[in-house]
Amino acid sequence: MPNKFHPIKSNQKKLSESLKDYLKENKQLGRSYQKFNIEDIWLEVVGQMVSNYTNSVKIVGTTLKVSISSSPLKQEINFSKKQLIESINQKLPYEKISEIVVY
């Protein structure tokens, strides 16, 4: 019997879409996933140098809270908030951030 490729029917979803829907419906699990994921996204967006000065990064509601140990770096991040928000939101699967608080 030949093995044929079966395309996705119009009423079926890809696994990645189903997973995103599941995480949206189960907010607590989704937030846990984002907690670990946001650290990877932060490193990818800001690079290793900035990440080395980052003490913590977490999402609270729609706010990204970032603890930075360097005062000049805090100032630079404050100047770049708009671009950082756009870059991070492109990488987040859902629940986009609207603000960054640097402390």
Order of alpha helices (4+ residues) and beta strands (2+ residues): alpha-alpha-beta-beta-alpha-alpha-beta
